[in-house]
Amino acid sequence: MRIVPGFLVREIAGETIAIPSGEAAHRISGLIALNGTGKFLFDLLQADQTQENLVSALMDTYDVDFATAQTDVTAFLEMLQKHGFLEKD
């Protein structure tokens, strides 16, 4: 799975925002505000990833336990999928 191509990530007034552009803007309405871990996962999802890879990366980078990483990654992926930001192979 990966982020639908065509997003710009910008920092606006101290907040990181992912904004659809080009073709993505025609298919997706809205934008997403990203906290630090959200931006980290969003950046990883620019390339094809598995949920297991994302959990591992989150655990390694943020020194969190497996249960916390799994819960956070699952919630983030569900939100992306719900709003059409995620494509699955």
N, CA, C and O of each residue as an XYZ file, in Angstrom:
356
protein
N       0.844     -1.171      0.000
C       0.000      0.000      0.000
C       0.887      1.230      0.000
O       2.033      1.194      0.447
N       0.332      2.317     -0.510
C       1.063      3.582     -0.555
C       0.079      4.744     -0.666
O      -1.103      4.551     -0.950
N       0.587      5.944     -0.439
C      -0.224      7.150     -0.587
C      -0.517      7.351     -2.075
O       0.348      7.139     -2.924
N      -1.741      7.759     -2.370
C      -2.104      8.100     -3.742
C      -1.126      9.166     -4.223
O      -0.904     10.147     -3.513
N      -0.539      9.007     -5.399
C       0.404     10.026     -5.891
C      -0.265     11.393     -6.061
O      -1.452     11.478     -6.376
N       0.501     12.444     -5.851
C       0.004     13.782     -6.118
C      -0.274     14.624     -4.886
O      -1.088     15.546     -4.948
N       0.373     14.335     -3.780
C       0.195     15.151     -2.582
C       1.398     16.050     -2.364
O       2.542     15.649     -2.578
N       1.125     17.257     -1.940
C       2.166     18.167     -1.501
C       2.101     18.214      0.018
O       1.013     18.308      0.588
N       3.229     18.151      0.668
C       3.278     18.265      2.119
C       3.944     19.592      2.422
O       5.070     19.851      1.997
N       3.234     20.430      3.165
C       3.719     21.767      3.480
C       3.525     22.053      4.958
O       2.608     21.529      5.591
N       4.398     22.891      5.497
C       4.216     23.369      6.857
C       3.581     24.757      6.763
O       4.125     25.668      6.139
N       2.420     24.892      7.399
C       1.668     26.143      7.370
C       1.323     26.511      8.809
O       0.647     25.758      9.510
N       1.787     27.657      9.230
C       1.534     28.153     10.590
C       1.897     27.107     11.644
O       1.168     26.912     12.616
N       3.027     26.442     11.439
C       3.516     25.464     12.397
C       2.843     24.110     12.334
O       3.114     23.247     13.170
N       1.973     23.906     11.364
C       1.270     22.639     11.226
C       1.627     22.015      9.878
O       1.688     22.711      8.864
N       1.861     20.707      9.869
C       2.180     19.998      8.629
C       0.876     19.543      7.988
O       0.052     18.880      8.618
N       0.707     19.913      6.720
C      -0.524     19.641      5.982
C      -0.180     18.896      4.693
O       0.763     19.262      3.990
N      -0.954     17.843      4.384
C      -0.853     17.136      3.104
C      -2.023     17.597      2.241
O      -3.184     17.478      2.631
N      -1.699     18.124      1.067
C      -2.687     18.732      0.183
C      -2.661     18.002     -1.155
O      -1.597     17.882     -1.763
N      -3.816     17.507     -1.632
C      -3.821     16.861     -2.943
C      -3.605     17.893     -4.047
O      -4.113     19.012     -3.976
N      -2.843     17.499     -5.071
C      -2.620     18.376     -6.218
C      -2.722     17.543     -7.498
O      -2.735     16.313     -7.457
N      -2.792     18.230     -8.616
C      -2.871     17.538     -9.902
C      -4.068     16.602     -9.961
O      -5.177     16.978     -9.581
N      -3.841     15.375    -10.443
C      -4.907     14.383    -10.564
C      -5.531     14.047     -9.211
O      -6.739     13.826     -9.117
N      -4.709     14.010     -8.171
C      -5.233     13.688     -6.841
C      -6.277     14.704     -6.400
O      -7.241     14.346     -5.723
N      -6.098     15.965     -6.776
C      -7.050     17.007     -6.394
C      -8.407     16.809     -7.064
O      -9.432     17.239     -6.536
N      -8.411     16.157     -8.227
C      -9.675     15.890     -8.919
C     -10.437     14.737     -8.266
O     -11.666     14.687     -8.334
N      -9.714     13.814     -7.635
C     -10.339     12.636     -7.039
C     -10.576     12.768     -5.545
O     -11.456     12.107     -4.994
N      -9.798     13.616     -4.885
C      -9.839     13.705     -3.426
C     -10.128     15.139     -3.023
O      -9.438     16.065     -3.449
N     -11.149     15.315     -2.202
C     -11.394     16.661     -1.688
C     -10.964     16.691     -0.233
O     -11.228     15.755      0.522
N     -10.320     17.738      0.144
C      -9.879     17.882      1.513
C      -8.378     17.783      1.643
O      -7.653     17.586      0.668
N      -7.941     17.922      2.856
C      -6.524     17.836      3.162
C      -6.392     17.137      4.495
O      -7.388     16.841      5.156
N      -5.163     16.875      4.887
C      -4.952     16.173      6.142
C      -3.857     16.877      6.930
O      -2.797     17.194      6.390
N      -4.120     17.117      8.206
C      -3.112     17.674      9.114
C      -2.345     16.501      9.712
O      -2.941     15.521     10.159
N      -1.033     16.606      9.716
C      -0.178     15.519     10.187
C       0.612     15.944     11.413
O       1.257     16.992     11.415
N       0.557     15.119     12.461
C       1.446     15.352     13.593
C       2.800     14.710     13.243
O       2.984     14.246     12.118
N       3.722     14.680     14.167
C       5.060     14.147     13.881
C       5.061     12.707     13.412
O       5.717     12.375     12.425
N       4.331     11.847     14.110
C       4.305     10.444     13.690
C       3.501     10.270     12.411
O       3.830      9.422     11.582
N       2.452     11.065     12.243
C       1.682     11.010     11.001
C       2.530     11.384      9.800
O       2.457     10.728      8.760
N       3.333     12.428      9.929
C       4.224     12.826      8.831
C       5.258     11.743      8.565
O       5.566     11.443      7.411
N       5.793     11.159      9.622
C       6.755     10.071      9.480
C       6.153      8.919      8.676
O       6.774      8.428      7.733
N       4.947      8.487      9.045
C       4.289      7.391      8.329
C       3.896      7.808      6.911
O       4.041      7.026      5.972
N       3.402      9.029      6.754
C       3.021      9.539      5.433
C       4.228      9.530      4.502
O       4.116      9.139      3.340
N       5.383      9.962      5.013
C       6.613      9.956      4.213
C       6.998      8.538      3.812
O       7.383      8.305      2.666
N       6.900      7.587      4.739
C       7.218      6.198      4.407
C       6.279      5.647      3.341
O       6.683      4.848      2.496
N       5.032      6.079      3.389
C       4.027      5.590      2.454
C       4.134      6.201      1.058
O       3.294      5.928      0.200
N       5.149      7.019      0.822
C       5.396      7.497     -0.546
C       5.877      6.334     -1.417
O       5.742      6.369     -2.640
N       6.434      5.316     -0.785
C       6.828      4.074     -1.456
C       5.945      2.961     -0.905
O       5.382      3.091      0.182
N       5.829      1.890     -1.638
C       5.002      0.768     -1.218
C       5.481      0.207      0.125
O       6.671     -0.053      0.301
N       4.563      0.023      1.057
C       4.887     -0.465      2.405
C       3.861     -1.508      2.837
O       2.732     -1.532      2.347
N       4.270     -2.354      3.751
C       3.325     -3.233      4.426
C       3.038     -2.632      5.796
O       3.801     -1.805      6.295
N       1.945     -3.049      6.391
C       1.625     -2.567      7.727
C       2.715     -2.999      8.705
O       3.066     -2.248      9.616
N       3.245     -4.191      8.522
C       4.303     -4.683      9.403
C       5.544     -3.802      9.325
O       6.165     -3.523     10.350
N       5.917     -3.357      8.115
C       7.071     -2.463      7.959
C       6.842     -1.144      8.682
O       7.750     -0.613      9.322
N       5.633     -0.622      8.577
C       5.316      0.649      9.234
C       5.380      0.513     10.754
O       5.898      1.394     11.440
N       4.854     -0.584     11.272
C       4.895     -0.821     12.722
C       6.339     -0.907     13.190
O       6.709     -0.296     14.193
N       7.154     -1.666     12.466
C       8.577     -1.813     12.816
C       9.295     -0.474     12.803
O      10.046     -0.159     13.727
N       9.069      0.315     11.762
C       9.726      1.620     11.644
C       9.305      2.538     12.777
O      10.131      3.265     13.328
N       8.024      2.512     13.128
C       7.527      3.351     14.218
C       8.159      2.937     15.544
O       8.546      3.788     16.345
N       8.262      1.635     15.772
C       8.883      1.137     17.003
C      10.352      1.549     17.083
O      10.824      1.968     18.140
N      11.070      1.431     15.973
C      12.495      1.761     15.953
C      12.749      3.251     16.135
O      13.665      3.643     16.858
N      11.948      4.078     15.486
C      12.182      5.515     15.493
C      11.666      6.195     16.758
O      12.309      7.105     17.280
N      10.516      5.759     17.247
C       9.887      6.437     18.378
C       9.980      5.652     19.685
O       9.435      6.075     20.704
N      10.664      4.520     19.658
C      10.872      3.717     20.871
C       9.557      3.454     21.605
O       9.441      3.691     22.807
N       8.567      2.958     20.854
C       7.286      2.563     21.445
C       7.160      1.046     21.379
O       7.840      0.394     20.586
N       6.293      0.491     22.209
C       6.100     -0.954     22.211
C       5.239     -1.381     21.023
O       4.613     -0.556     20.357
N       5.226     -2.691     20.777
C       4.520     -3.237     19.621
C       3.038     -2.887     19.646
O       2.495     -2.465     18.625
N       2.372     -3.053     20.783
C       0.930     -2.807     20.861
C       0.591     -1.358     20.518
O      -0.368     -1.099     19.791
N       1.370     -0.423     21.034
C       1.133      0.995     20.753
C       1.363      1.295     19.271
O       0.552      1.968     18.634
N       2.465      0.796     18.733
C       2.773      1.025     17.316
C       1.700      0.419     16.427
O       1.264      1.053     15.467
N       1.273     -0.787     16.731
C       0.244     -1.470     15.934
C      -1.066     -0.684     15.962
O      -1.700     -0.496     14.924
N      -1.466     -0.232     17.133
C      -2.704      0.540     17.272
C      -2.622      1.849     16.500
O      -3.559      2.213     15.790
N      -1.507      2.557     16.634
C      -1.345      3.842     15.959
C      -1.315      3.683     14.435
O      -1.963      4.445     13.718
N      -0.573      2.704     13.949
C      -0.480      2.481     12.499
C      -1.845      2.073     11.945
O      -2.262      2.573     10.900
N      -2.534      1.182     12.625
C      -3.854      0.743     12.165
C      -4.821      1.924     12.078
O      -5.529      2.073     11.081
N      -4.855      2.755     13.105
C      -5.749      3.920     13.104
C      -5.396      4.885     11.974
O      -6.285      5.409     11.303
N      -4.102      5.120     11.763
C      -3.662      6.031     10.706
C      -4.049      5.487      9.330
O      -4.570      6.225      8.494
N      -3.798      4.206      9.095
C      -4.133      3.604      7.799
C      -5.640      3.601      7.556
O      -6.084      3.832      6.432
N      -6.422      3.345      8.588
C      -7.883      3.377      8.437
C      -8.363      4.774      8.064
O      -9.248      4.918      7.220
N      -7.793      5.801      8.682
C      -8.168      7.172      8.363
C      -7.789      7.506      6.912
O      -8.579      8.109      6.186
N      -6.588      7.114      6.498
C      -6.166      7.370      5.116
C      -7.086      6.666      4.126
O      -7.498      7.252      3.124
N      -7.401      5.415      4.410
C      -8.273      4.639      3.519
C      -9.668      5.258      3.449
O     -10.242      5.381      2.367
N     -10.204      5.641      4.585
C     -11.545      6.227      4.653
C     -11.667      7.459      3.767
O     -12.703      7.675      3.138
N     -10.613      8.263      3.718
C     -10.660      9.514      2.972
C     -10.087      9.399      1.560
O      -9.980     10.397      0.847
N      -9.721      8.184      1.159
C      -9.260      7.957     -0.212
C      -7.809      8.356     -0.461
O      -7.419      8.530     -1.615
N      -7.004      8.504      0.577
C      -5.617      8.905      0.418
C      -4.692      7.720      0.199
O      -3.518      7.907     -0.120
N      -5.198      6.505      0.364
C      -4.348      5.322      0.338
C      -4.752      4.437     -0.823
O      -5.938      4.210     -1.063
N      -3.752      3.937     -1.547
C      -4.033      2.955     -2.587
C      -3.366      1.646     -2.198
O      -2.250      1.621     -1.680
N      -4.074      0.573     -2.460
C      -3.544     -0.755     -2.166
C      -3.304     -1.477     -3.483
O      -4.035     -1.292     -4.456
N      -2.275     -2.294     -3.492
C      -1.977     -3.056     -4.713
C      -2.913     -4.224     -4.868
O      -2.808     -4.975     -5.839
